[in-house]
Amino acid sequence: MSLEDVAESDTAAYVAIFNDDYKRMLHRDPENIPFYLGTGTGEALLANRLSYFFNLKGPSLTLDTGCSGSLVALHLACQSVRTGESKQAIVGGVNLILDPEAMVAMSNLK
């Protein structure tokens, strides 16, 4: 689908996110915290950023249910379409582990 086909359509955005180590990494040096840290790393805004970029007019929800996030996002998107709340949906999930200290902490869980 082209951007023109999606723009201003009744399209929902459901996105799952898990982990915020990048934000924690940025907080390590309080003197150099980026100006847009809150909006650039805010987990709650992820689906809304998609909706804004593609100019979507349907529901927009970011969720964190741990490992099941992407499946829950898909379930909610299907419900939205089935109930007529939206005509179509974008569904996604993201989990990035960028902090080497987080990896060390996980390896110590043995």
N, C-alpha and C positions, 0 to 999 in steps of 0.2 A: 504494500500500500504506500502511496506517496504521502508526503507531509500535508499536501493540500486535501487529500481524502480524509485524513484523520483530524485536521484542525477544526476546532469548534464542534466536533462530533460528541455524541453521548457515549464516550469511552471512559471506562473506569481504569484506575491505576492501583494495583495492589502489589506492594513490594515488602519483602521480608529482609531484615538486616540483623546480623548477629556479630557482636564484637565491636569495641570502640578503642582499640589500642592505638590507632593513629592519633586520635584526639589526646589520649594520655601521653603519647610521645611529645606532642606539641606543648603540653603543659609542663614539661620538665624544665623548661627555661622561661620563667615568668617574664623576663625582660624582653623576650623576642616572640611573644605570642602574636600570631597573625591577627590583623584587624577583623577579618571575616571568619574567625574561628567558629563562632556560634552558628552562623548560617552555613558555613562550608562543611562543617562536620556534624551538624545536628541530625541525629538519626531520624527524628520525627518528620523532617522536611523532605526526605528522599523521594517519596511518591509524589509529593507536591511539586517538587522540582521537575519531575517528568511531566506532570499535568500542565505546568506552566510552560515548559519548553515546547511541547506539542500542542498546546492550547486545547487541552481536553476539558470537556464539560461534565464528565461523570464523577462518581465518587473517587476519592483519592485517600489511600490509607497505607501507612507504614506500620508494620507490626514486628514484634520480636517474641517469638515463642520458642526460642532455642533452635534445636536441630530440626524441628518440624515446620519452621517458618515458611519455606517455599510451598510446601503442601497446603498449609493453612491459607496462604495467599491465593493459591489456585482454587481452593474450595470456596473462599469468599467471592472470588471473581465469577465462578460458575453460578453461585447463588444470585449474584447481582444481575447476571444475564437472564437467568431463569425467571426471576421475579419481575423483570422488566425495568429494574432500576437503571440499567444501562444496556446498550445494544451490543457492546463488545468490551474487552478488557485487555490491558497490558499487565502481565504478571512477571515478577522477577524476584530474585533472591541473591543476596550478597553476603559473603563472609570473608574478610581479608585479615590474615594474621601477619602483620608487618613488623611487629616489635620483637626483636631477638630475645628480650627478657621474658616475654610471654611464652616463647617456645621453651626457654630454660625452665620456667615455672611448671610447664606442663610435663616436662621430662622428669621432674622431681616428684610427681604424683604416684610413683610406683609403690 
